[in-house]
C-alpha cells in the first residue's frame, strides 16, 4: 500500500518536472526573441528596473503559494544568468557564420504552438 502511494507521488513529481522543463524551454525561446528584438531596436539587454519588479512579483507569488520567497529570487537569478549565457553562446555561433543573431532568433520563435 505505502509503495503504491510512493509510486503515485513519484509519477506526479516526474510529470511536474516534465512540465517545468517544457515551460523553461518555451521561456528560453521567448527570451531569445526578446533579446533579438532589443538588439534590433538598439535597446540594452539589461533592464534592472524590470528585474526588481519581477523579484517583488515573484516574492508575492511565492508567499501566496506558501513557497520560500528567497527561493523564488534565487530561481529567477539562476534563470537570468542562464538566459545571458545562452544568448552569448547563440550570438557567438551566429556571428561565426556571418549571420545576424536577431533575425535568426526572431525567425525561430513560435508562440502558441510548434
Buried (B, 14 or more C-beta within 10 A) or exposed (E): EEEEEEEEEEEEEEEEEEEEEEEEEEEBBEBBBBBBBBBBEEEEEEEEEEEEEBBEEBBEEBEEEEBEBEEBBEEBEEBBEBBBEBBEEBBEEBEEEEEBBBEBBBEEEEEEEE
